[in-house]
Structure formats: C-alpha cells, structure tokens
Amino acid sequence: MNLPRYTTVLFDLDGTLTDPFEGISRSINYALERLGRPAIPLEILRTWIGPSLRDSFASVLDEDRGLVEQAVALYRERYGPIGSTENRIYPGIPELLGDLSAAGCAVCLATSKPQIFARHILEHFGLEQHFSVIGGASLDTSRERKADVIAYVLDQLPPQRRERVVMVGDREHDVAGATEHGIPAIGVSWGYGSAEELSVAGAVAVVERVVDLRPLLGV
C-alpha cells in the first residue's frame, strides 16, 4: 500500500460519508409541523443539507431568530434519538477510512452537524475507531461555520499533522471553509452538491466515486 500524500484528511459527514436525507428531512418537517408551518418539499430540502440549519430555518421563518431557535430545538428533539440513525453509509467508505488509518494518515471529521450527533452517528455505524479527531459544531452558535469547525479540528492535532492536510466534502461550504485555512479541498459529487458547484468554489479535484478518491489520497 502506498503512503498517503496527505498526513491528515478532514472529511465532511453528511453527503460525504453518509446519506442522511431521510433523517434530516423528516426532522426538519417535524419541527415545522410543530410550529404550525407548512412542510418543505423534498426537492428543496435536498439543498438544506450542508449549509447552516439555522440559516435554512431562518429562510422560511421570516428571519425570526426566536422562531429559528424553537425550530432547531424541535428538530433536535426528533433528530437525536430517531433521525440520526435514519441514515446510510455510502458504499466503499468504511474500507477507505480503514485503509487511510492503517496507512498512517490522521483521519478527522469536520462537520457542521453538532458534534454530539456526529459522534453518535460514527459510533452507530462502527466507524469511530478510524478517526483521530471528531469535530463538529457546538450546540450553540459559537462554533457553527465550517471554517470554525476546521479550526477546532486543527487545534486538536500536533503540529506535524497540520502541514499536509486536505478537506473532502460535497458542498461549496466545505471548499470555502478549507480555503480560509489555506487547505486544498477535494469535492465528491455523490452527495448534495454538483460537480459544477464544487469546481466553481475552488475544489482542486471533483470525483464521482469513492474508488476515484482513493488515488488522490494515496490509498
């Protein structure tokens, strides 16, 4: 097995490692129903995966921050115990993570999903043992942007692990967050962002399949 060209790989979660659409969409519409608001069509909900959930709720709740926080709380009420496991791993991901870890690469998670939920998902699917750092958003707004999550993850790593880092994600937010830290990003088009979105955002490469990602990561 070749040594990876990167010492550290940061992975997004939703749309990159797992397909969370069922759990997220059901939990969003649960929250809106509890607030007496109409459900969001599924084709629109697909665009909600990746960006800040608070920002997405604000777009349909008249930018009312009080209502947004109520919606987030209701969303978590369902998502935590139920929605987080209405999820599936993309084929080939467990093997990729295992091979990267075995090759001496620091595999890290950098997701805008609250860290407590992200850890639960990795544990549920038996993936947590591959990760050196599991980084996610805080439950409040203090660490929510992708760039802030990446900063948190980098802070957990020793200096030598911060020199050759790459971000892998499916949305422009992953690329933009990595760019803020001078980190290259590889886009994956099997998630919720198009190849065009990722390329325009500045991804150094965009791949369609997990097997195509492997040579870029050295495994």
C-alpha positions, -999 to +999 in steps of 0.1 A: +000+000+000+013+035-009+018+060+018-008+088+016+003+120+001-015+138+028-007+134+065-042+144+075-076+141+058-106+160+070-139+145+060-173+162+059-201+138+072-235+145+055-234+138+018-197+126+020-195+097+043-232+090+048-265+098+031-286+115+059-315+127+038-343+106+054-335+116+090-328+152+083-358+158+060-382+141+084-368+160+114-370+194+096-406+189+087-414+176+122-401+209+136-421+230+111-453+210+117-449+216+155-446+253+147-477+252+125-457+259+094-461+241+061-438+212+052-409+219+028-409+199-004-383+172-006-365+187-036-359+219-017-349+200+015-320+185-005-305+220-007-306+223+031-281+195+036-247+212+041-254+248+050-262+260+085-295+246+097-302+279+115-298+298+083-321+274+064-348+277+090-345+315+090-352+315+053-387+301+059-394+316+093-393+353+084-357+356+098-373+355+133-344+343+155-367+333+183-387+310+160-354+297+145-342+286+179-375+269+186-373+251+152-337+240+159-347+227+194-377+208+179-355+194+151-331+181+176-359+166+197-366+142+168-332+140+152-312+130+182-330+097+191-345+089+157-333+109+127-296+104+133-300+067+126-322+072+096-290+072+076-268+050+054-231+048+047-220+053+011-205+021-003-167+019+000-164+044+028-157+021+057-129+004+037-115+038+026-114+051+062-098+018+074-071+019+047-062+055+054-059+049+091-038+018+085-015+037+062-007+062+090-030+090+079-048+110+106-085+107+096-106+135+111-142+146+109-151+183+102-188+186+100-213+214+106-235+189+123-234+192+161-205+172+174-226+151+198-248+139+169-218+133+146-201+112+172-233+092+178-236+085+140-200+073+137-205+051+167-238+037+154-221+026+122-189+014+139-167+040+122-154+060+152-122+038+156-108+052+123-109+089+135-081+107+152-104+138+158-141+140+156-150+177+151-184+192+148-205+223+155-213+233+191-249+231+202-250+269+204-237+293+177-201+296+190-188+270+165-211+266+136-193+278+103-173+251+085-142+272+088-146+274+126-151+236+128-119+231+108-100+255+131-112+234+161-101+202+144-067+216+135-062+228+171-065+191+183-037+179+160+000+180+167+020+205+145+034+178+122-002+167+113-012+202+102+014+205+073-002+183+046-039+185+051-068+181+027-106+185+031-130+161+014-166+173+011-197+175-011-207+212-008-192+246-016-192+253+022-166+226+026-144+241+000-148+276+013-141+266+049-109+248+038-098+277+017-100+300+047-072+279+062-052+275+031-061+238+028-069+222-006-103+206-009-115+176-030-151+176-039-173+145-041-203+146-064-222+117-049-236+139-022-257+171-023-236+195-043-230+193-080-196+190-097-201+225-110-208+239-076-176+223-062-154+233-091-166+270-090-160+270-053-123+261-059-120+223-053-087+211-066-105+180-079-140+166-081-147+128-081-178+108-088-170+076-070-151+065-038-128+045-060-118+077-078-110+094-045-085+067-034-056+076-056-059+113-047-055+103-011-027+078-017-046+046-010 
